[in-house]
Amino acid sequence: MNFLIVGFGAAIGAFIRNELTLLQSKIPVDFPVITLLINIFGALLLGIFTAQIHNGAILLLLGTGFCGGFTTFGTFSMELSQLWFQHRFVRCLLYFVLTYIFGILGFIIGIHI
């Protein structure tokens, strides 16, 4: 039963991430802003869910499922690699640092909200 709960949450999260990712083409910035914001916001949400939800099934739905489907390590890795192979080393490093620092800070802030 848990796999259905996680799968349902992940499907919703992935759908919303996909819709938001479509906005990237409309932003005149040569930087993966949408993925960065999605991952930071997802970390914040995960912190909030972790601190506030004490029901295991709901935490599976929203934390593991939704946040897992919404955030994306795979897209982050692909975009980071693209920046590296395009020899955009400063942007690559900036993307890496911003994602990890603000992702961790987002989670910490979420726990304390």
N, CA, C and O atoms as CSV, one atom per row, in Angstrom:
chain,resi,resn,atom,element,x,y,z
A,1,MET,N,N,0.812,-1.205,0.000
A,1,MET,CA,C,0.000,0.000,0.000
A,1,MET,C,C,0.856,1.270,0.000
A,1,MET,O,O,0.503,2.270,-0.625
A,2,ASN,N,N,1.997,1.212,0.718
A,2,ASN,CA,C,2.862,2.392,0.780
A,2,ASN,C,C,3.366,2.811,-0.598
A,2,ASN,O,O,3.510,4.003,-0.870
A,3,PHE,N,N,3.636,1.842,-1.466
A,3,PHE,CA,C,4.137,2.180,-2.791
A,3,PHE,C,C,3.099,2.963,-3.598
A,3,PHE,O,O,3.468,3.799,-4.423
A,4,LEU,N,N,1.819,2.708,-3.377
A,4,LEU,CA,C,0.770,3.470,-4.057
A,4,LEU,C,C,0.717,4.906,-3.540
A,4,LEU,O,O,0.542,5.848,-4.312
A,5,ILE,N,N,0.867,5.057,-2.241
A,5,ILE,CA,C,0.864,6.401,-1.643
A,5,ILE,C,C,2.039,7.214,-2.171
A,5,ILE,O,O,1.874,8.357,-2.596
A,6,VAL,N,N,3.231,6.611,-2.142
A,6,VAL,CA,C,4.428,7.294,-2.638
A,6,VAL,C,C,4.297,7.580,-4.132
A,6,VAL,O,O,4.620,8.678,-4.585
A,7,GLY,N,N,3.830,6.605,-4.892
A,7,GLY,CA,C,3.679,6.775,-6.337
A,7,GLY,C,C,2.710,7.875,-6.710
A,7,GLY,O,O,2.956,8.635,-7.647
A,8,PHE,N,N,1.597,7.966,-5.972
A,8,PHE,CA,C,0.617,9.016,-6.239
A,8,PHE,C,C,1.217,10.391,-5.961
A,8,PHE,O,O,1.070,11.310,-6.767
A,9,GLY,N,N,1.894,10.532,-4.823
A,9,GLY,CA,C,2.536,11.808,-4.491
A,9,GLY,C,C,3.610,12.176,-5.503
A,9,GLY,O,O,3.725,13.335,-5.902
A,10,ALA,N,N,4.401,11.179,-5.920
A,10,ALA,CA,C,5.468,11.426,-6.890
A,10,ALA,C,C,4.902,11.859,-8.240
A,10,ALA,O,O,5.468,12.728,-8.903
A,11,ALA,N,N,3.800,11.263,-8.641
A,11,ALA,CA,C,3.180,11.634,-9.919
A,11,ALA,C,C,2.731,13.090,-9.902
A,11,ALA,O,O,2.939,13.821,-10.870
A,12,ILE,N,N,2.127,13.502,-8.816
A,12,ILE,CA,C,1.685,14.904,-8.705
A,12,ILE,C,C,2.889,15.835,-8.703
A,12,ILE,O,O,2.898,16.850,-9.401
A,13,GLY,N,N,3.909,15.488,-7.914
A,13,GLY,CA,C,5.111,16.319,-7.856
A,13,GLY,C,C,5.797,16.433,-9.205
A,13,GLY,O,O,6.211,17.522,-9.604
A,14,ALA,N,N,5.920,15.319,-9.909
A,14,ALA,CA,C,6.573,15.322,-11.224
A,14,ALA,C,C,5.761,16.119,-12.240
A,14,ALA,O,O,6.332,16.819,-13.077
A,15,PHE,N,N,4.441,16.019,-12.172
A,15,PHE,CA,C,3.594,16.789,-13.079
A,15,PHE,C,C,3.795,18.285,-12.860
A,15,PHE,O,O,3.963,19.039,-13.819
A,16,ILE,N,N,3.777,18.711,-11.610
A,16,ILE,CA,C,3.964,20.140,-11.306
A,16,ILE,C,C,5.360,20.598,-11.723
A,16,ILE,O,O,5.516,21.685,-12.280
A,17,ARG,N,N,6.381,19.769,-11.452
A,17,ARG,CA,C,7.746,20.123,-11.867
A,17,ARG,C,C,7.814,20.278,-13.380
A,17,ARG,O,O,8.428,21.222,-13.876
A,18,ASN,N,N,7.198,19.372,-14.114
A,18,ASN,CA,C,7.213,19.457,-15.569
A,18,ASN,C,C,6.566,20.750,-16.059
A,18,ASN,O,O,7.090,21.413,-16.954
A,19,GLU,N,N,5.441,21.099,-15.475
A,19,GLU,CA,C,4.762,22.340,-15.878
A,19,GLU,C,C,5.633,23.557,-15.592
A,19,GLU,O,O,5.700,24.477,-16.407
A,20,LEU,N,N,6.294,23.567,-14.451
A,20,LEU,CA,C,7.174,24.687,-14.106
A,20,LEU,C,C,8.413,24.720,-14.992
A,20,LEU,O,O,8.894,25.795,-15.352
A,21,THR,N,N,8.930,23.544,-15.345
A,21,THR,CA,C,10.111,23.470,-16.196
A,21,THR,C,C,9.852,24.079,-17.566
A,21,THR,O,O,10.769,24.610,-18.194
A,22,LEU,N,N,8.617,24.007,-18.032
A,22,LEU,CA,C,8.272,24.598,-19.328
A,22,LEU,C,C,8.465,26.114,-19.321
A,22,LEU,O,O,8.618,26.727,-20.378
A,23,LEU,N,N,8.456,26.716,-18.136
A,23,LEU,CA,C,8.667,28.164,-18.027
A,23,LEU,C,C,10.104,28.563,-18.352
A,23,LEU,O,O,10.355,29.712,-18.716
A,24,GLN,N,N,11.055,27.627,-18.225
A,24,GLN,CA,C,12.464,27.953,-18.446
A,24,GLN,C,C,12.700,28.563,-19.819
A,24,GLN,O,O,13.516,29.474,-19.965
A,25,SER,N,N,11.988,28.065,-20.827
A,25,SER,CA,C,12.188,28.587,-22.185
A,25,SER,C,C,11.686,30.019,-22.325
A,25,SER,O,O,12.053,30.714,-23.273
A,26,LYS,N,N,10.849,30.467,-21.390
A,26,LYS,CA,C,10.307,31.819,-21.454
A,26,LYS,C,C,11.126,32.820,-20.645
A,26,LYS,O,O,10.838,34.017,-20.649
A,27,ILE,N,N,12.142,32.324,-19.956
A,27,ILE,CA,C,12.988,33.192,-19.140
A,27,ILE,C,C,14.269,33.482,-19.918
A,27,ILE,O,O,15.005,32.558,-20.265
A,28,PRO,N,N,14.540,34.755,-20.195
A,28,PRO,CA,C,15.709,35.098,-21.014
A,28,PRO,C,C,17.025,35.087,-20.227
A,28,PRO,O,O,17.824,36.017,-20.327
A,29,VAL,N,N,17.238,34.022,-19.443
A,29,VAL,CA,C,18.466,33.893,-18.661
A,29,VAL,C,C,19.118,32.574,-19.038
A,29,VAL,O,O,18.454,31.539,-19.087
A,30,ASP,N,N,20.402,32.611,-19.300
A,30,ASP,CA,C,21.134,31.414,-19.688
A,30,ASP,C,C,21.661,30.711,-18.435
A,30,ASP,O,O,22.868,30.566,-18.241
A,31,PHE,N,N,20.725,30.283,-17.600
A,31,PHE,CA,C,21.042,29.637,-16.326
A,31,PHE,C,C,19.822,28.811,-15.934
A,31,PHE,O,O,18.695,29.262,-16.143
A,32,PRO,N,N,20.004,27.636,-15.380
A,32,PRO,CA,C,18.864,26.768,-15.027
A,32,PRO,C,C,18.112,27.250,-13.776
A,32,PRO,O,O,18.100,26.570,-12.750
A,33,VAL,N,N,17.502,28.403,-13.875
A,33,VAL,CA,C,16.827,29.051,-12.743
A,33,VAL,C,C,15.665,28.210,-12.224
A,33,VAL,O,O,15.504,28.060,-11.013
A,34,ILE,N,N,14.868,27.671,-13.111
A,34,ILE,CA,C,13.668,26.944,-12.692
A,34,ILE,C,C,14.044,25.709,-11.873
A,34,ILE,O,O,13.467,25.481,-10.810
A,35,THR,N,N,14.990,24.918,-12.343
A,35,THR,CA,C,15.399,23.736,-11.590
A,35,THR,C,C,15.977,24.137,-10.238
A,35,THR,O,O,15.701,23.492,-9.227
A,36,LEU,N,N,16.770,25.188,-10.218
A,36,LEU,CA,C,17.335,25.682,-8.958
A,36,LEU,C,C,16.224,26.030,-7.973
A,36,LEU,O,O,16.260,25.607,-6.817
A,37,LEU,N,N,15.240,26.798,-8.429
A,37,LEU,CA,C,14.146,27.205,-7.554
A,37,LEU,C,C,13.280,26.021,-7.127
A,37,LEU,O,O,12.849,25.949,-5.976
A,38,ILE,N,N,13.028,25.104,-8.039
A,38,ILE,CA,C,12.250,23.908,-7.707
A,38,ILE,C,C,12.951,23.119,-6.603
A,38,ILE,O,O,12.313,22.705,-5.635
A,39,ASN,N,N,14.248,22.911,-6.744
A,39,ASN,CA,C,14.965,22.111,-5.760
A,39,ASN,C,C,15.051,22.808,-4.400
A,39,ASN,O,O,14.957,22.148,-3.365
A,40,ILE,N,N,15.225,24.112,-4.387
A,40,ILE,CA,C,15.262,24.853,-3.128
A,40,ILE,C,C,13.883,24.839,-2.467
A,40,ILE,O,O,13.770,24.590,-1.267
A,41,PHE,N,N,12.844,25.106,-3.244
A,41,PHE,CA,C,11.488,25.104,-2.703
A,41,PHE,C,C,11.098,23.703,-2.224
A,41,PHE,O,O,10.448,23.554,-1.190
A,42,GLY,N,N,11.494,22.694,-2.971
A,42,GLY,CA,C,11.211,21.315,-2.568
A,42,GLY,C,C,11.894,20.953,-1.260
A,42,GLY,O,O,11.318,20.248,-0.431
A,43,ALA,N,N,13.122,21.433,-1.071
A,43,ALA,CA,C,13.834,21.189,0.192
A,43,ALA,C,C,13.128,21.899,1.347
A,43,ALA,O,O,13.010,21.349,2.442
A,44,LEU,N,N,12.660,23.125,1.096
A,44,LEU,CA,C,11.907,23.860,2.112
A,44,LEU,C,C,10.634,23.097,2.484
A,44,LEU,O,O,10.332,22.921,3.665
A,45,LEU,N,N,9.897,22.650,1.478
A,45,LEU,CA,C,8.676,21.878,1.735
A,45,LEU,C,C,8.971,20.595,2.502
A,45,LEU,O,O,8.238,20.232,3.421
A,46,LEU,N,N,10.039,19.916,2.124
A,46,LEU,CA,C,10.387,18.679,2.811
A,46,LEU,C,C,10.698,18.950,4.289
A,46,LEU,O,O,10.330,18.163,5.161
A,47,GLY,N,N,11.376,20.065,4.560
A,47,GLY,CA,C,11.633,20.438,5.949
A,47,GLY,C,C,10.342,20.699,6.712
A,47,GLY,O,O,10.182,20.254,7.849
A,48,ILE,N,N,9.431,21.416,6.087
A,48,ILE,CA,C,8.134,21.698,6.719
A,48,ILE,C,C,7.376,20.400,6.970
A,48,ILE,O,O,6.872,20.175,8.071
A,49,PHE,N,N,7.294,19.546,5.954
A,49,PHE,CA,C,6.560,18.285,6.092
A,49,PHE,C,C,7.186,17.403,7.171
A,49,PHE,O,O,6.478,16.791,7.970
A,50,THR,N,N,8.511,17.342,7.188
A,50,THR,CA,C,9.207,16.512,8.162
A,50,THR,C,C,8.922,16.971,9.589
A,50,THR,O,O,8.723,16.150,10.484
A,51,ALA,N,N,8.902,18.278,9.793
A,51,ALA,CA,C,8.689,18.815,11.139
A,51,ALA,C,C,7.225,18.797,11.570
A,51,ALA,O,O,6.932,18.630,12.754
A,52,GLN,N,N,6.313,18.964,10.630
A,52,GLN,CA,C,4.916,19.178,10.987
A,52,GLN,C,C,4.021,17.952,10.877
A,52,GLN,O,O,2.988,17.881,11.543
A,53,ILE,N,N,4.397,16.996,10.055
A,53,ILE,CA,C,3.506,15.855,9.802
A,53,ILE,C,C,3.989,14.651,10.600
A,53,ILE,O,O,5.132,14.213,10.474
A,54,HIS,N,N,3.098,14.135,11.415
A,54,HIS,CA,C,3.449,13.000,12.264
A,54,HIS,C,C,2.704,11.731,11.875
A,54,HIS,O,O,2.849,10.689,12.514
A,55,ASN,N,N,1.915,11.830,10.833
A,55,ASN,CA,C,1.209,10.672,10.293
A,55,ASN,C,C,2.087,10.066,9.205
A,55,ASN,O,O,2.406,10.726,8.216
A,56,GLY,N,N,2.481,8.788,9.393
A,56,GLY,CA,C,3.404,8.145,8.464
A,56,GLY,C,C,2.927,8.114,7.024
A,56,GLY,O,O,3.719,8.336,6.107
A,57,ALA,N,N,1.648,7.843,6.809
A,57,ALA,CA,C,1.125,7.745,5.438
A,57,ALA,C,C,1.135,9.108,4.751
A,57,ALA,O,O,1.458,9.203,3.567
A,58,ILE,N,N,0.789,10.145,5.476
A,58,ILE,CA,C,0.772,11.488,4.883
A,58,ILE,C,C,2.196,11.959,4.603
A,58,ILE,O,O,2.452,12.615,3.593
A,59,LEU,N,N,3.123,11.620,5.504
A,59,LEU,CA,C,4.520,11.969,5.267
A,59,LEU,C,C,5.067,11.225,4.054
A,59,LEU,O,O,5.843,11.790,3.284
A,60,LEU,N,N,4.676,9.973,3.876
A,60,LEU,CA,C,5.066,9.236,2.667
A,60,LEU,C,C,4.511,9.910,1.413
A,60,LEU,O,O,5.214,10.051,0.413
A,61,LEU,N,N,3.248,10.324,1.476
A,61,LEU,CA,C,2.601,10.972,0.343
A,61,LEU,C,C,3.283,12.288,-0.015
A,61,LEU,O,O,3.650,12.515,-1.168
A,62,LEU,N,N,3.447,13.151,0.980
A,62,LEU,CA,C,3.956,14.496,0.713
A,62,LEU,C,C,5.483,14.595,0.723
A,62,LEU,O,O,6.070,15.277,-0.117
A,63,GLY,N,N,6.118,13.919,1.667
A,63,GLY,CA,C,7.574,14.005,1.781
A,63,GLY,C,C,8.285,13.158,0.746
A,63,GLY,O,O,8.946,13.670,-0.158
A,64,THR,N,N,8.138,11.848,0.895
A,64,THR,CA,C,8.815,10.932,-0.023
A,64,THR,C,C,8.240,11.034,-1.434
A,64,THR,O,O,8.988,11.129,-2.407
A,65,GLY,N,N,6.921,11.014,-1.544
A,65,GLY,CA,C,6.280,11.023,-2.860
A,65,GLY,C,C,6.344,12.367,-3.554
A,65,GLY,O,O,7.057,12.528,-4.545
A,66,PHE,N,N,5.594,13.340,-3.033
A,66,PHE,CA,C,5.499,14.633,-3.704
A,66,PHE,C,C,6.861,15.317,-3.832
A,66,PHE,O,O,7.266,15.698,-4.931
A,67,CYS,N,N,7.566,15.473,-2.709
A,67,CYS,CA,C,8.864,16.168,-2.765
A,67,CYS,C,C,9.873,15.391,-3.602
A,67,CYS,O,O,10.690,15.982,-4.308
A,68,GLY,N,N,9.813,14.058,-3.518
A,68,GLY,CA,C,10.706,13.246,-4.345
A,68,GLY,C,C,10.434,13.400,-5.830
A,68,GLY,O,O,11.364,13.437,-6.636
A,69,GLY,N,N,9.166,13.488,-6.191
A,69,GLY,CA,C,8.801,13.672,-7.598
A,69,GLY,C,C,8.968,15.103,-8.070
A,69,GLY,O,O,9.239,15.351,-9.245
A,70,PHE,N,N,8.806,16.041,-7.152
A,70,PHE,CA,C,8.888,17.463,-7.495
A,70,PHE,C,C,10.332,17.913,-7.692
A,70,PHE,O,O,10.651,18.585,-8.673
A,71,THR,N,N,11.196,17.540,-6.762
A,71,THR,CA,C,12.599,17.921,-6.889
A,71,THR,C,C,13.281,16.969,-7.853
A,71,THR,O,O,12.745,15.907,-8.171
A,72,THR,N,N,14.454,17.346,-8.315
A,72,THR,CA,C,15.073,16.521,-9.331
A,72,THR,C,C,16.593,16.577,-9.267
A,72,THR,O,O,17.211,17.576,-9.634
A,73,PHE,N,N,17.173,15.499,-8.800
A,73,PHE,CA,C,18.628,15.397,-8.804
A,73,PHE,C,C,19.124,15.080,-10.212
A,73,PHE,O,O,20.201,15.521,-10.612
A,74,GLY,N,N,18.338,14.320,-10.954
A,74,GLY,CA,C,18.735,13.946,-12.307
A,74,GLY,C,C,18.854,15.143,-13.235
A,74,GLY,O,O,19.854,15.286,-13.939
A,75,THR,N,N,17.840,16.007,-13.242
A,75,THR,CA,C,17.887,17.198,-14.095
A,75,THR,C,C,19.006,18.130,-13.639
A,75,THR,O,O,19.717,18.708,-14.460
A,76,PHE,N,N,19.154,18.269,-12.327
A,76,PHE,CA,C,20.247,19.082,-11.777
A,76,PHE,C,C,21.591,18.556,-12.288
A,76,PHE,O,O,22.428,19.340,-12.735
A,77,SER,N,N,21.804,17.251,-12.227
A,77,SER,CA,C,23.061,16.651,-12.683
A,77,SER,C,C,23.279,16.862,-14.175
A,77,SER,O,O,24.391,17.159,-14.612
A,78,MET,N,N,22.209,16.706,-14.959
A,78,MET,CA,C,22.314,16.899,-16.402
A,78,MET,C,C,22.678,18.352,-16.731
A,78,MET,O,O,23.582,18.604,-17.528
A,79,GLU,N,N,21.970,19.302,-16.113
A,79,GLU,CA,C,22.238,20.715,-16.384
A,79,GLU,C,C,23.629,21.113,-15.910
A,79,GLU,O,O,24.312,21.894,-16.573
A,80,LEU,N,N,24.047,20.587,-14.781
A,80,LEU,CA,C,25.386,20.847,-14.269
A,80,LEU,C,C,26.438,20.318,-15.242
A,80,LEU,O,O,27.430,20.989,-15.525
A,81,SER,N,N,26.208,19.108,-15.749
A,81,SER,CA,C,27.130,18.514,-16.724
A,81,SER,C,C,27.165,19.316,-18.019
A,81,SER,O,O,28.230,19.510,-18.604
A,82,GLN,N,N,26.004,19.780,-18.464
A,82,GLN,CA,C,25.970,20.589,-19.688
A,82,GLN,C,C,26.793,21.858,-19.524
A,82,GLN,O,O,27.547,22.232,-20.422
A,83,LEU,N,N,26.652,22.515,-18.392
A,83,LEU,CA,C,27.446,23.719,-18.138
A,83,LEU,C,C,28.937,23.385,-18.149
A,83,LEU,O,O,29.743,24.141,-18.692
A,84,TRP,N,N,29.300,22.259,-17.552
A,84,TRP,CA,C,30.702,21.850,-17.505
A,84,TRP,C,C,31.240,21.591,-18.919
A,84,TRP,O,O,32.304,22.091,-19.282
A,85,PHE,N,N,30.496,20.806,-19.715
A,85,PHE,CA,C,30.970,20.459,-21.052
A,85,PHE,C,C,30.941,21.638,-22.018
A,85,PHE,O,O,31.618,21.619,-23.046
A,86,GLN,N,N,30.159,22.659,-21.690
A,86,GLN,CA,C,30.150,23.897,-22.481
A,86,GLN,C,C,31.233,24.855,-21.999
A,86,GLN,O,O,31.319,25.988,-22.472
A,87,HIS,N,N,32.044,24.408,-21.076
A,87,HIS,CA,C,33.143,25.194,-20.500
A,87,HIS,C,C,32.664,26.458,-19.800
A,87,HIS,O,O,33.360,27.472,-19.774
A,88,ARG,N,N,31.483,26.382,-19.241
A,88,ARG,CA,C,30.937,27.481,-18.443
A,88,ARG,C,C,31.192,27.151,-16.971
A,88,ARG,O,O,30.266,26.891,-16.203
A,89,PHE,N,N,32.450,27.170,-16.610
A,89,PHE,CA,C,32.864,26.668,-15.311
A,89,PHE,C,C,32.374,27.526,-14.148
A,89,PHE,O,O,32.034,26.996,-13.090
A,90,VAL,N,N,32.334,28.821,-14.330
A,90,VAL,CA,C,31.856,29.695,-13.254
A,90,VAL,C,C,30.363,29.447,-13.010
A,90,VAL,O,O,29.939,29.320,-11.861
A,91,ARG,N,N,29.572,29.380,-14.074
A,91,ARG,CA,C,28.141,29.093,-13.927
A,91,ARG,C,C,27.921,27.705,-13.332
A,91,ARG,O,O,27.027,27.511,-12.508
A,92,CYS,N,N,28.724,26.760,-13.747
A,92,CYS,CA,C,28.630,25.400,-13.239
A,92,CYS,C,C,28.868,25.390,-11.724
A,92,CYS,O,O,28.086,24.809,-10.972
A,93,LEU,N,N,29.930,26.022,-11.296
A,93,LEU,CA,C,30.238,26.087,-9.869
A,93,LEU,C,C,29.166,26.859,-9.108
A,93,LEU,O,O,28.766,26.456,-8.016
A,94,LEU,N,N,28.703,27.965,-9.678
A,94,LEU,CA,C,27.657,28.758,-9.042
A,94,LEU,C,C,26.372,27.939,-8.877
A,94,LEU,O,O,25.751,27.968,-7.815
A,95,TYR,N,N,25.981,27.224,-9.906
A,95,TYR,CA,C,24.781,26.385,-9.861
A,95,TYR,C,C,24.917,25.304,-8.785
A,95,TYR,O,O,23.989,25.061,-8.014
A,96,PHE,N,N,26.080,24.665,-8.747
A,96,PHE,CA,C,26.351,23.632,-7.765
A,96,PHE,C,C,26.256,24.193,-6.339
A,96,PHE,O,O,25.562,23.632,-5.491
A,97,VAL,N,N,26.942,25.274,-6.091
A,97,VAL,CA,C,26.985,25.869,-4.752
A,97,VAL,C,C,25.610,26.394,-4.336
A,97,VAL,O,O,25.168,26.152,-3.213
A,98,LEU,N,N,24.936,27.111,-5.234
A,98,LEU,CA,C,23.612,27.651,-4.899
A,98,LEU,C,C,22.614,26.541,-4.592
A,98,LEU,O,O,21.830,26.647,-3.649
A,99,THR,N,N,22.645,25.481,-5.387
A,99,THR,CA,C,21.705,24.388,-5.178
A,99,THR,C,C,21.912,23.743,-3.813
A,99,THR,O,O,20.951,23.533,-3.072
A,100,TYR,N,N,23.142,23.434,-3.484
A,100,TYR,CA,C,23.391,22.744,-2.218
A,100,TYR,C,C,23.238,23.657,-1.007
A,100,TYR,O,O,22.612,23.272,-0.020
A,101,ILE,N,N,23.794,24.842,-1.069
A,101,ILE,CA,C,23.692,25.731,0.098
A,101,ILE,C,C,22.243,26.126,0.355
A,101,ILE,O,O,21.756,26.001,1.478
A,102,PHE,N,N,21.553,26.600,-0.674
A,102,PHE,CA,C,20.173,27.036,-0.465
A,102,PHE,C,C,19.214,25.862,-0.280
A,102,PHE,O,O,18.179,26.014,0.369
A,103,GLY,N,N,19.536,24.708,-0.832
A,103,GLY,CA,C,18.726,23.529,-0.580
A,103,GLY,C,C,18.789,23.116,0.883
A,103,GLY,O,O,17.761,22.840,1.501
A,104,ILE,N,N,19.985,23.075,1.428
A,104,ILE,CA,C,20.146,22.727,2.845
A,104,ILE,C,C,19.529,23.800,3.734
A,104,ILE,O,O,18.846,23.483,4.708
A,105,LEU,N,N,19.765,25.067,3.405
A,105,LEU,CA,C,19.150,26.150,4.181
A,105,LEU,C,C,17.627,26.097,4.095
A,105,LEU,O,O,16.940,26.329,5.090
A,106,GLY,N,N,17.104,25.795,2.921
A,106,GLY,CA,C,15.655,25.673,2.755
A,106,GLY,C,C,15.084,24.595,3.657
A,106,GLY,O,O,14.045,24.794,4.286
A,107,PHE,N,N,15.762,23.447,3.724
A,107,PHE,CA,C,15.298,22.366,4.590
A,107,PHE,C,C,15.345,22.791,6.056
A,107,PHE,O,O,14.404,22.547,6.810
A,108,ILE,N,N,16.437,23.421,6.450
A,108,ILE,CA,C,16.575,23.873,7.844
A,108,ILE,C,C,15.512,24.905,8.198
A,108,ILE,O,O,14.905,24.837,9.267
A,109,ILE,N,N,15.292,25.850,7.308
A,109,ILE,CA,C,14.246,26.863,7.541
A,109,ILE,C,C,12.875,26.189,7.632
A,109,ILE,O,O,12.064,26.528,8.493
A,110,GLY,N,N,12.628,25.237,6.740
A,110,GLY,CA,C,11.361,24.519,6.751
A,110,GLY,C,C,11.100,23.804,8.063
A,110,GLY,O,O,9.971,23.800,8.553
A,111,ILE,N,N,12.120,23.204,8.630
A,111,ILE,CA,C,11.971,22.524,9.926
A,111,ILE,C,C,11.587,23.509,11.022
A,111,ILE,O,O,10.836,23.168,11.936
A,112,HIS,N,N,12.106,24.734,10.928
A,112,HIS,CA,C,11.873,25.721,11.992
A,112,HIS,C,C,10.660,26.618,11.768
A,112,HIS,O,O,10.372,27.484,12.594
A,113,ILE,N,N,9.960,26.424,10.681
A,113,ILE,CA,C,8.760,27.240,10.437
A,113,ILE,C,C,7.635,26.743,11.321
A,113,ILE,O,O,6.531,27.286,11.280
